[in-house]
Structure formats: C-alpha cells, structure tokens
Amino acid sequence: MASYIARRLVAVLGVLWAMTLLIFGIVHLLPGNVAYMILGEYATADAIATLEARLGLNDPIYVQYWRWFTGLLGGDFGQSLVMDRPAGPLIAEALGRSAILAGISIVLVAIIGIALGIHSAVHKGTLSDRLLTLLQYFFIAVPEFFWCILLILFFAAWLGWLPATGYTPLAEGGLVGWGVHLILPVFTLVSGLIAHVSRLTRSSMLETLDSGYVLAARARGVPERLVLRRHALPNALLPTVTVLAVDVGILIGGIVVVETVFAYPGLGRLLIFAIENHDVPLLMAGMMVVTTVYAVANLVADILYAFLNPRIRYGRAAA
C-alpha cells in the first residue's frame, strides 16, 4: 500500500510539472508578444518596453520558465498586473470561498446521491424507483446556467426569499446572512451531480446484489441490513468513489459559471477577471491551483479504494 501511494504521488507530481510546461508554453510560446497581449495592440513602445522589463520577457524563454517554476515551488505565484498585489493571497482568499461551495456541494452529492442510488436499487421497479429515474435523467440533461437563471427568477426576483447575487462573510452577516448567499449556488452545483452519482450507484448496487457472495450471505441467513452494509455497499461504492473524484473536477468547471452568474467572489470568478483583464500572472497561477486540486482529488480517490476493498493489491503487479 505504501509503495502504491508513493508511485501515485510521483505520478501526480509528474502531471503537475507537465502542466507547468503546458501553461507556460500556451502563454509564452504562441505567436505574438505577451506584453502586446496584456496591454493591447495600441500600446506605445515605451509601455511595451516597460512591461517587458517588469515581467522579465527580455530573458531567454528557459530562464523565464525556470524563474516562474522555482517561484511556484517557493510559494511565489507572481504579481497581479491589474491589482498590483501578490497573486498568492488573492488566489488563497478566492480559493477559500470556492472551497466552501465545493466542500458543501461534494458532501451533499455524496450523501444524497449514494442514498438515492441505494434506495432505487433496493426498490427496483417500484414507483419511487421509476420517479427517481425520471428525475435523474431530467437533472442530468438540464445545463447549469439554466438553473442559475431559473433560481434567480423564482427565489430572488419573484418570491424574494433569497439574495440573487453576492456574498456575505460569516463574521459580518452571521450564520444566516452567510448561509442564504450559498443556497442558490450550491443547489445549482449539486442538482446534476446528485442525479449522476445516484444513477451510477444504482447500477453498481444492482450488479453487486446479484453477485455470488451476496447470494451466499443471504443463503446463510444474514439479515438484509447487514448484507447491504457489509457485503454489497463497500463493493458497490468503488465506481462511485471514482466518479466523485471526477465530479470534483466538474465542480471546479461548474464553479466558474456559477460564481460568475451569482457574483460570488471565488476562484472561478477570479479566473474570469484575469482573462477579461489580460492579467497573465494571475491567470497562470490560478490555472495551476485548479490543476493541483483536480490531481489531489484523483489521488485521494485512488487511496480510498484500498479502504473500501482490501482485496485490491495495489503493491503487486497484476497476475
């Protein structure tokens, strides 16, 4: 197990290093001057020269990459050109707010999605199973931006129950003021993912319930509740864990849309700000943070496999 974790950790570090090359290459090696891209085509020669000197663009490309890469390793994410502030604290603050959305969302997706999937599998063919199946297909098919608009129109504009946009820190608005600004963004994020996870859990659970070891446990007279909890559920959750890790990446992508629509000051909205204002150092640092979050989520999912199914021999080659 320890050797497997070490190998996976090395693989994650390799992916992150490759992403530094890709992100740096996309920004610096494409045709055109980075300074012109930031300042615009009508910038003066003096302004271009000043920005090039400030960003070190006159140095050889490998020197620029090494400076940026070693800065990342040392926790230096560069300087935001628009706000004239270190990018690291800006990203950390925005990431903390996005982590609140993503954390609440992934917990709800895991708990509600798995519970609904188990219910559908245990009650296969019943009215509740058919109704859940219909709702699952509906929520999977409807895009996130539609829910954003619909929720704002219904709960904010029409009923006036919830704020349409914005964010209130916990210290300023209290638990209620902080929480009401999260309800609509969280619902938008989890609606499709709960349907996705519950559908997969149902399929995996049905396959597991038909397996030989589950039938043998029932034949020995093991209570149905124990059969589900001890024999069926741990094995049925293996695909779900993988999907939940993938859903973390989907959440990151969805957060960009949700935070923009609901004017939520998180990492997604910060990346949009960096793109709109051509803030290249802030954009590059933000993209690396998103990549790291996704890579770590997949690493955690791989490690969880061992705890759900000890029969998987990570440390040995396949026979």
C-alpha positions as CSV (number, residue, x, y, z in Angstrom):
1,M,0.0,0.0,0.0
2,A,2.8,2.4,0.9
3,S,4.6,1.7,-2.3
4,Y,1.5,2.3,-4.3
5,I,0.8,5.7,-2.6
6,A,4.4,6.6,-3.3
7,R,4.1,5.7,-7.0
8,R,0.8,7.6,-7.3
9,L,2.3,10.6,-5.6
10,V,5.3,10.7,-8.0
11,A,2.8,10.4,-10.9
12,V,0.8,13.4,-9.6
13,L,4.0,15.4,-9.2
14,G,4.9,14.5,-12.8
15,V,1.5,15.6,-14.0
16,L,1.8,18.9,-12.2
17,W,5.2,19.5,-13.6
18,A,3.9,18.7,-17.2
19,M,1.1,21.2,-16.6
20,T,3.6,23.9,-15.7
21,L,5.2,23.4,-19.1
22,L,1.8,23.4,-20.8
23,I,0.5,26.5,-19.1
24,F,3.8,28.4,-19.6
25,G,4.0,27.3,-23.2
26,I,0.5,28.3,-24.1
27,V,1.1,31.8,-22.7
28,H,4.6,32.4,-23.9
29,L,5.3,30.3,-26.9
30,L,2.3,31.1,-29.0
31,P,2.7,33.6,-31.8
32,G,2.6,37.2,-30.6
33,N,4.1,39.2,-27.8
34,V,2.8,38.7,-24.2
35,A,3.2,42.4,-23.5
36,Y,1.1,43.3,-26.5
37,M,-1.5,40.7,-25.4
38,I,-1.7,42.3,-22.0
39,L,-1.6,46.0,-23.0
40,G,-3.4,45.7,-26.3
41,E,-2.4,46.4,-29.9
42,Y,-2.5,50.2,-29.4
43,A,0.0,50.3,-26.6
44,T,3.0,52.6,-27.0
45,A,6.5,51.2,-27.5
46,D,7.6,52.7,-24.2
47,A,4.7,51.0,-22.3
48,I,5.6,47.7,-24.0
49,A,9.3,48.0,-23.1
50,T,8.4,48.8,-19.5
51,L,6.1,45.8,-19.1
52,E,8.6,43.5,-20.8
53,A,11.3,44.6,-18.3
54,R,8.9,44.3,-15.4
55,L,7.9,40.7,-16.4
56,G,11.4,39.7,-17.5
57,L,10.3,39.0,-21.0
58,N,13.6,40.0,-22.5
59,D,15.3,37.0,-20.9
60,P,15.7,33.7,-22.7
61,I,12.5,31.6,-22.6
62,Y,14.1,28.8,-20.4
63,V,15.2,31.5,-17.9
64,Q,11.6,32.9,-17.7
65,Y,10.2,29.4,-17.2
66,W,12.8,28.5,-14.5
67,R,12.1,31.8,-12.7
68,W,8.3,31.1,-12.7
69,F,8.7,27.4,-11.8
70,T,11.0,28.0,-8.9
71,G,8.8,30.8,-7.7
72,L,5.8,28.4,-7.6
73,L,7.9,25.9,-5.6
74,G,8.7,28.6,-3.1
75,G,5.1,29.8,-2.9
76,D,5.6,32.9,-5.0
77,F,2.7,33.0,-7.5
78,G,3.8,36.2,-9.1
79,Q,2.2,39.7,-9.0
80,S,-1.2,40.6,-10.3
81,L,-0.8,43.3,-13.0
82,V,-4.2,44.8,-12.7
83,M,-4.5,44.9,-8.8
84,D,-0.7,45.3,-8.3
85,R,-0.8,42.8,-5.5
86,P,0.8,39.4,-4.9
87,A,-1.3,36.8,-6.7
88,G,-0.8,34.2,-3.9
89,P,-3.0,35.9,-1.3
90,L,-5.6,36.8,-3.9
91,I,-5.9,33.2,-5.0
92,A,-5.8,31.8,-1.5
93,E,-8.7,34.1,-0.4
94,A,-10.8,33.2,-3.5
95,L,-9.9,29.5,-3.2
96,G,-11.2,29.5,0.4
97,R,-14.6,30.8,-0.7
98,S,-14.7,28.4,-3.6
99,A,-13.8,25.6,-1.2
100,I,-16.8,26.4,0.9
101,L,-19.1,26.0,-2.2
102,A,-17.3,22.9,-3.4
103,G,-17.0,21.3,0.0
104,I,-20.7,21.7,0.8
105,S,-21.6,20.5,-2.7
106,I,-19.5,17.4,-2.7
107,V,-20.7,16.3,0.7
108,L,-24.3,16.8,-0.4
109,V,-23.6,15.0,-3.7
110,A,-22.0,12.0,-1.9
111,I,-24.7,11.7,0.9
112,I,-27.8,12.3,-1.1
113,G,-26.6,10.7,-4.4
114,I,-25.5,7.5,-2.7
115,A,-28.6,7.3,-0.5
116,L,-30.9,7.8,-3.5
117,G,-28.9,5.2,-5.6
118,I,-29.2,2.6,-2.8
119,H,-32.9,3.3,-2.4
120,S,-33.5,2.8,-6.1
121,A,-31.5,-0.4,-6.3
122,V,-33.2,-1.9,-3.2
123,H,-36.7,-0.9,-4.5
124,K,-36.0,-1.7,-8.2
125,G,-39.1,-1.5,-10.3
126,T,-41.3,0.3,-7.7
127,L,-43.0,3.7,-8.3
128,S,-40.3,5.5,-6.3
129,D,-37.5,3.9,-8.4
130,R,-39.2,5.0,-11.6
131,L,-39.8,8.5,-10.4
132,L,-36.2,8.9,-9.3
133,T,-35.0,7.5,-12.7
134,L,-37.1,10.2,-14.5
135,L,-35.8,12.9,-12.2
136,Q,-32.2,11.7,-12.7
137,Y,-32.4,11.9,-16.5
138,F,-34.1,15.4,-16.2
139,F,-31.4,16.9,-13.9
140,I,-28.6,15.4,-15.9
141,A,-29.9,16.8,-19.1
142,V,-30.5,20.4,-17.9
143,P,-27.4,22.6,-18.0
144,E,-26.2,24.6,-15.0
145,F,-26.7,28.0,-16.5
146,F,-30.4,27.3,-16.9
147,W,-30.8,26.5,-13.2
148,C,-28.9,29.7,-12.4
149,I,-31.4,31.8,-14.3
150,L,-34.4,29.9,-13.1
151,L,-33.4,30.0,-9.5
152,I,-32.7,33.7,-9.5
153,L,-36.0,34.5,-11.2
154,F,-38.1,32.3,-8.9
155,F,-36.5,32.6,-5.5
156,A,-34.9,36.1,-5.7
157,A,-37.0,38.1,-8.2
158,W,-40.4,36.6,-7.7
159,L,-40.6,35.3,-4.1
160,G,-37.8,37.5,-2.7
161,W,-36.8,34.7,-0.3
162,L,-33.1,34.6,-1.2
163,P,-30.5,37.1,-2.4
164,A,-29.8,36.8,-6.2
165,T,-26.1,37.5,-6.0
166,G,-23.2,38.4,-3.7
167,Y,-21.5,37.1,-0.7
168,T,-21.5,38.0,3.0
169,P,-18.6,36.9,5.2
170,L,-19.6,34.8,8.3
171,A,-18.1,37.5,10.6
172,E,-20.3,40.2,9.1
173,G,-23.6,38.6,8.3
174,G,-23.7,35.8,10.9
175,L,-24.6,32.2,10.1
176,V,-27.9,33.2,8.5
177,G,-26.6,36.0,6.4
178,W,-23.7,33.9,5.3
179,G,-25.8,30.8,4.5
180,V,-28.5,32.4,2.5
181,H,-26.0,33.5,-0.1
182,L,-24.9,29.9,-0.6
183,I,-28.2,28.2,-1.1
184,L,-28.8,29.1,-4.8
185,P,-25.1,28.5,-5.9
186,V,-24.9,25.2,-4.0
187,F,-28.3,23.9,-5.4
188,T,-27.1,24.8,-8.9
189,L,-23.9,22.9,-8.5
190,V,-25.3,19.7,-6.9
191,S,-28.5,19.3,-9.0
192,G,-26.9,17.5,-11.9
193,L,-24.2,15.7,-9.9
194,I,-26.6,14.2,-7.4
195,A,-28.5,12.7,-10.3
196,H,-25.3,11.4,-11.9
197,V,-24.0,9.8,-8.7
198,S,-27.3,8.3,-7.8
199,R,-27.7,6.8,-11.2
200,L,-24.2,5.2,-11.1
201,T,-24.7,4.0,-7.5
202,R,-28.0,2.3,-8.5
203,S,-26.4,0.4,-11.4
204,S,-23.4,-0.6,-9.4
205,M,-25.6,-1.7,-6.5
206,L,-27.8,-3.8,-8.7
207,E,-24.8,-5.6,-10.1
208,T,-23.4,-6.2,-6.6
209,L,-26.7,-7.5,-5.3
210,D,-26.7,-10.2,-8.0
211,S,-23.1,-11.3,-7.2
212,G,-22.3,-14.7,-5.7
213,Y,-21.1,-13.6,-2.3
214,V,-24.2,-11.5,-1.7
215,L,-26.4,-14.5,-2.6
216,A,-24.3,-16.7,-0.3
217,A,-24.7,-14.3,2.6
218,R,-28.4,-14.3,2.1
219,A,-28.4,-18.1,2.0
220,R,-26.6,-18.2,5.4
221,G,-29.5,-16.2,6.9
222,V,-27.6,-12.9,7.3
223,P,-30.1,-10.1,7.9
224,E,-30.7,-8.0,4.8
225,R,-29.5,-4.8,6.5
226,L,-26.1,-6.4,7.2
227,V,-25.9,-7.9,3.7
228,L,-26.3,-4.4,2.3
229,R,-23.9,-2.7,4.7
230,R,-21.1,-5.3,5.0
231,H,-21.2,-7.1,1.7
232,A,-22.9,-5.1,-1.1
233,L,-22.2,-1.4,-0.2
234,P,-18.4,-1.5,0.1
235,N,-18.0,-3.1,-3.3
236,A,-20.8,-1.1,-5.0
237,L,-19.1,2.2,-3.9
238,L,-15.9,1.6,-5.8
239,P,-17.1,3.1,-9.1
240,T,-18.9,5.9,-7.1
241,V,-15.6,6.9,-5.4
242,T,-14.0,7.3,-8.8
243,V,-17.0,9.4,-10.1
244,L,-16.9,11.6,-7.1
245,A,-13.3,12.4,-7.7
246,V,-14.2,13.2,-11.3
247,D,-17.1,15.3,-10.0
248,V,-14.6,17.4,-8.1
249,G,-13.2,18.5,-11.5
250,I,-16.7,19.0,-12.8
251,L,-17.4,21.2,-9.8
252,I,-14.3,23.3,-10.5
253,G,-15.6,23.8,-14.0
254,G,-19.1,24.5,-12.9
255,I,-18.0,26.9,-10.2
256,V,-16.6,29.2,-12.9
257,V,-20.2,29.6,-14.4
258,V,-22.0,29.6,-11.1
259,E,-19.7,32.2,-9.4
260,T,-19.9,34.4,-12.4
261,V,-23.7,34.3,-12.6
262,F,-24.2,34.7,-8.8
263,A,-21.4,37.3,-8.5
264,Y,-19.7,35.0,-5.9
265,P,-16.1,36.1,-5.2
266,G,-14.4,32.7,-5.6
267,L,-11.6,31.3,-7.7
268,G,-13.8,30.8,-10.8
269,R,-14.8,34.4,-10.8
270,L,-11.2,35.5,-10.2
271,L,-10.1,33.5,-13.3
272,I,-12.7,35.2,-15.4
273,F,-11.5,38.5,-14.1
274,A,-7.9,37.6,-15.0
275,I,-9.0,36.6,-18.5
276,E,-11.0,39.7,-19.2
277,N,-8.3,42.0,-17.9
278,H,-5.4,40.1,-19.5
279,D,-3.8,39.5,-16.1
280,V,-1.4,36.8,-17.3
281,P,0.5,36.1,-14.0
282,L,-2.8,35.8,-12.0
283,L,-4.3,33.6,-14.7
284,M,-1.3,31.2,-14.8
285,A,-1.2,30.9,-11.0
286,G,-4.9,30.3,-10.9
287,M,-4.8,27.6,-13.5
288,M,-2.0,25.8,-11.6
289,V,-4.1,25.8,-8.4
290,V,-7.1,24.3,-10.3
291,T,-4.8,21.6,-11.8
292,T,-3.4,20.8,-8.3
293,V,-6.9,20.5,-6.8
294,Y,-8.0,18.1,-9.5
295,A,-4.9,16.0,-9.3
296,V,-5.1,15.7,-5.5
297,A,-8.8,14.7,-5.7
298,N,-7.9,11.8,-8.0
299,L,-5.1,10.8,-5.7
300,V,-7.4,10.7,-2.8
301,A,-9.9,8.6,-4.8
302,D,-7.2,6.0,-5.6
303,I,-6.2,5.7,-2.0
304,L,-9.8,5.3,-0.8
305,Y,-10.1,2.2,-3.0
306,A,-7.9,0.3,-0.5
307,F,-10.1,1.1,2.4
308,L,-13.3,0.1,0.6
309,N,-11.9,-3.1,-0.9
310,P,-8.8,-4.6,0.8
311,R,-8.7,-7.4,-1.8
312,I,-7.2,-4.9,-4.3
313,R,-3.4,-5.4,-4.1
314,Y,-2.0,-2.1,-5.1
315,G,1.6,-3.0,-4.3
316,R,1.7,-6.0,-6.6
317,A,1.8,-6.4,-10.3
318,A,-1.2,-7.8,-12.0
319,A,-1.1,-11.5,-12.5
